[in-house]
């Protein structure tokens, strides 16, 4: 009985020896995941933050909630946006998805 347990334990042990054999594939998977998923997303977010920091009055912008307006005044943490003639609202800078080019419209099914 003990000999069969010993055979099963040896068969279940990783080939190539111990902890290094078990953790090397995990480390490789985490490294690949980082360079394929996390790093590009960080770069994209850094670019978005730079774009938001450079926004000025007169630009048309699209916000996360689907709101489209023209920046009237830029403050350190917010924008005053004109959404209709004489209608101004204050919106957080982080809500900006992107700057709209002159004459550009956003279709209802279009993703930002």
Backbone bond lengths (Angstrom), bond angles and torsions (degrees), N, CA, C in turn:
res aa  C-N    CA-C-N  psi(-1)  N-CA   C-N-CA  omega(-1)  CA-C   N-CA-C  phi
1 X - - - 1.432 - - 1.532 110.81 -
2 X 1.322 116.53 -44.67 1.453 120.12 178.76 1.516 111.06 -65.33
3 X 1.274 118.60 -34.58 1.458 121.09 -178.92 1.528 110.59 -68.01
4 X 1.344 118.85 -36.50 1.457 120.03 178.08 1.533 110.65 -68.91
5 X 1.339 117.25 -36.62 1.460 120.25 176.28 1.530 111.02 -65.14
6 X 1.318 117.30 -40.09 1.455 122.32 178.66 1.523 110.49 -64.27
7 X 1.318 117.70 -39.45 1.471 121.48 178.63 1.525 110.05 -66.00
8 X 1.330 118.34 -43.08 1.466 122.14 178.05 1.525 111.01 -63.78
9 X 1.312 118.48 -41.16 1.459 122.03 -179.83 1.519 110.69 -64.88
10 X 1.312 117.38 -39.59 1.457 120.67 178.75 1.521 111.33 -69.50
11 X 1.315 117.71 -35.40 1.464 121.35 179.25 1.529 110.89 -69.67
12 X 1.335 117.49 -32.88 1.455 121.22 -178.14 1.522 112.30 -80.27
13 X 1.327 118.05 -19.53 1.468 120.97 179.74 1.524 109.31 -67.42
14 X 1.346 117.63 140.98 1.462 120.14 -178.76 1.518 111.45 -67.16
15 X 1.301 114.67 139.98 1.459 119.70 176.55 1.518 108.39 -75.24
16 X 1.275 118.92 141.89 1.447 120.99 178.54 1.503 112.20 100.74
17 X 1.291 116.87 -6.10 1.438 119.39 165.33 1.502 119.52 94.90
18 X 1.279 114.72 100.60 1.439 123.95 162.17 1.516 118.43 63.12
19 X 1.320 113.41 -146.66 1.457 121.32 -172.68 1.522 112.77 -64.93
20 X 1.310 117.54 -38.81 1.462 119.75 -178.53 1.523 110.61 -63.11
21 X 1.296 117.63 -38.82 1.464 121.85 178.00 1.513 112.60 -65.60
22 X 1.339 116.75 -30.43 1.462 119.96 -179.84 1.529 112.19 -82.81
23 X 1.316 117.72 -39.59 1.453 121.03 -172.30 1.520 114.65 -88.09
24 X 1.312 118.33 -22.27 1.460 120.53 -179.76 1.534 112.40 -59.20
25 X 1.324 119.56 -47.13 1.478 118.63 176.65 1.535 112.58 -62.40
26 X 1.328 117.04 -36.96 1.474 120.13 178.96 1.524 110.42 -64.84
27 X 1.321 117.26 -43.22 1.458 121.70 179.32 1.526 109.81 -63.43
28 X 1.319 117.21 -41.87 1.455 121.06 178.23 1.530 111.36 -62.85
29 X 1.306 117.94 -42.22 1.466 121.63 179.44 1.525 110.45 -64.29
30 X 1.324 117.62 -43.78 1.465 121.06 178.73 1.531 110.08 -64.06
31 X 1.323 117.54 -41.12 1.468 121.24 178.42 1.515 111.93 -62.85
32 X 1.318 117.14 -44.85 1.467 121.28 178.31 1.525 110.09 -63.52
33 X 1.326 116.82 -43.64 1.459 121.38 178.94 1.529 110.63 -59.45
34 X 1.340 116.75 -42.37 1.458 121.08 -179.74 1.526 110.90 -61.50
35 X 1.317 117.30 -49.63 1.460 120.43 -175.63 1.529 113.25 -75.55
36 X 1.317 118.33 -22.91 1.459 120.52 -179.36 1.534 112.70 -92.35
37 X 1.330 118.18 -28.17 1.462 120.48 -173.26 1.532 113.31 -119.34
38 X 1.289 117.41 -54.13 1.464 121.14 -171.10 1.520 111.80 -74.00
39 X 1.303 117.94 -48.11 1.474 121.50 -176.68 1.530 112.57 -60.18
40 X 1.341 120.07 -48.02 1.474 119.08 177.86 1.530 112.85 -61.85
41 X 1.329 116.92 -35.87 1.464 120.08 179.30 1.529 110.38 -67.01
42 X 1.325 117.31 -39.58 1.467 120.56 177.23 1.522 110.53 -63.22
43 X 1.322 117.17 -41.49 1.463 121.51 179.83 1.527 110.15 -64.09
44 X 1.322 116.90 -42.08 1.464 121.61 179.58 1.533 110.81 -64.39
45 X 1.324 116.87 -41.70 1.461 120.83 -179.90 1.531 110.71 -67.62
46 X 1.320 117.44 -38.42 1.464 121.04 177.74 1.524 110.60 -63.19
47 X 1.326 116.91 -39.96 1.462 121.60 177.67 1.533 110.93 -65.34
48 X 1.341 116.71 -40.26 1.464 121.59 178.30 1.529 110.40 -63.71
49 X 1.330 117.23 -42.66 1.465 121.15 178.68 1.527 111.00 -63.13
50 X 1.325 116.70 -38.13 1.465 120.26 178.47 1.528 110.11 -65.41
51 X 1.335 116.46 -42.68 1.464 121.26 178.69 1.525 110.55 -61.70
52 X 1.321 117.33 -43.84 1.465 121.59 179.48 1.532 110.35 -62.63
53 X 1.316 117.11 -40.88 1.470 120.63 -179.33 1.527 111.75 -64.94
54 X 1.331 117.56 -28.45 1.462 121.54 -177.31 1.524 113.89 -91.41
55 X 1.329 118.68 0.06 1.463 121.43 -177.92 1.520 111.34 -68.92
56 X 1.320 114.85 141.30 1.459 121.87 -177.79 1.525 110.44 -132.35
57 X 1.317 115.59 169.06 1.462 122.10 179.03 1.527 110.31 -60.43
58 X 1.328 115.20 143.56 1.460 121.22 178.41 1.518 114.21 98.40
59 X 1.329 118.58 -11.71 1.463 121.00 179.85 1.525 110.14 -87.27
60 X 1.348 115.84 141.65 1.466 121.21 174.31 1.516 108.03 -88.73
61 X 1.328 116.64 135.02 1.455 121.07 -176.90 1.524 111.63 -133.43
62 X 1.332 114.92 155.83 1.458 123.35 175.31 1.516 107.44 -110.36
63 X 1.335 116.57 130.60 1.457 121.80 -179.07 1.517 110.72 -105.34
64 X 1.329 115.48 163.34 1.457 122.94 -177.04 1.510 114.36 -54.37
65 X 1.292 118.88 -35.08 1.457 121.75 -179.38 1.513 113.30 -82.85
66 X 1.332 117.25 4.04 1.453 120.94 179.97 1.513 113.39 93.01
67 X 1.309 117.05 1.50 1.456 122.14 -179.87 1.523 109.73 -73.62
68 X 1.324 116.21 134.96 1.463 121.80 177.13 1.518 107.19 -121.25
69 X 1.324 116.67 132.54 1.453 120.16 179.64 1.509 111.47 -160.67
70 X 1.322 114.74 179.09 1.456 122.05 179.26 1.522 108.76 -110.51
71 X 1.315 116.20 132.54 1.467 120.46 179.48 1.523 108.59 -69.31
72 X 1.330 115.47 125.90 1.459 121.79 177.98 1.523 109.73 -100.26
73 X 1.335 115.25 -39.57 1.461 120.35 -178.93 1.526 108.37 -147.27
74 X 1.322 116.49 135.14 1.461 121.64 177.88 1.521 109.05 -107.51
75 X 1.311 116.27 125.34 1.459 122.73 176.15 1.535 107.98 -113.05
76 X 1.331 117.68 171.63 1.466 119.09 -176.21 1.538 114.94 -56.49
77 X 1.324 118.15 -38.58 1.461 120.31 -176.86 1.521 114.31 -119.52
78 X 1.323 117.30 -6.33 1.460 120.83 -177.55 1.526 111.24 -140.76
79 X 1.331 114.24 168.57 1.459 122.38 172.14 1.520 107.71 -123.51
80 X 1.325 117.03 146.75 1.451 121.08 165.74 1.517 105.09 -97.16
81 X 1.313 115.59 122.45 1.457 122.58 -174.33 1.521 109.43 -114.62
82 X 1.313 116.45 136.23 1.458 121.02 173.88 1.527 106.74 -98.45
83 X 1.345 116.06 115.00 1.462 120.59 -177.59 1.522 112.17 -99.03
84 X 1.314 116.60 -17.17 1.466 123.27 174.39 1.523 105.96 -154.95
85 X 1.297 116.66 167.83 1.456 120.52 -177.94 1.529 110.22 -57.50
86 X 1.321 115.93 114.18 1.464 121.17 178.37 1.520 115.05 82.24
87 X 1.335 118.99 -0.14 1.465 122.45 -179.55 1.527 108.14 -106.73
88 X 1.329 115.32 111.47 1.464 120.67 -177.80 1.522 109.90 -119.96
89 X 1.322 115.11 139.33 1.458 120.81 177.67 1.523 108.58 -132.02
90 X 1.311 115.64 159.24 1.457 121.49 177.45 1.525 108.30 -104.20
91 X 1.340 116.16 129.34 1.459 121.80 -175.63 1.527 108.74 -131.16
92 X 1.332 116.94 141.29 1.463 121.68 178.32 1.528 110.74 -66.20
93 X 1.315 116.99 143.51 1.465 121.66 179.93 1.527 111.83 -60.14
94 X 1.305 117.62 -36.17 1.462 121.65 -177.97 1.514 114.01 -64.99
95 X 1.329 117.80 -15.67 1.464 121.19 -179.06 1.526 112.62 -80.17
96 X 1.323 118.06 -8.12 1.464 121.86 -177.59 1.528 109.89 -71.45
97 X 1.330 116.10 128.97 1.465 120.48 173.90 1.520 110.81 -92.44
98 X 1.332 115.69 -48.84 1.467 118.52 -179.83 1.518 110.56 -165.64
99 X 1.341 113.96 165.75 1.455 121.96 176.20 1.524 107.27 -89.53
100 X 1.334 116.59 135.75 1.458 120.66 177.05 1.519 109.10 -92.65
101 X 1.299 115.91 137.87 1.466 120.90 177.66 1.528 109.44 -77.05
102 X 1.331 117.09 163.87 1.460 121.47 -179.61 1.523 110.90 -56.12
103 X 1.317 116.41 127.31 1.454 121.69 177.16 1.521 114.65 79.27
104 X 1.324 118.64 -2.88 1.465 121.23 -178.19 1.527 109.93 -76.05
105 X 1.320 115.98 137.30 1.458 121.49 174.60 1.524 108.27 -117.81
106 X 1.310 116.37 163.08 1.453 122.14 -179.37 1.510 108.18 -114.40
107 X 1.333 117.08 120.38 1.465 121.21 177.40 1.532 108.27 -74.47
108 X 1.328 116.00 154.35 1.473 120.56 -177.98 1.516 112.19 -62.72
109 X 1.314 118.66 -34.08 1.455 120.99 -177.16 1.516 113.14 -95.58
110 X 1.330 118.35 3.31 1.455 122.49 -177.17 1.530 109.53 -81.16
111 X 1.322 116.78 135.11 1.460 121.84 176.92 1.526 108.82 -90.26
112 X 1.316 116.75 142.03 1.471 120.68 -178.10 1.476 111.69 -78.43
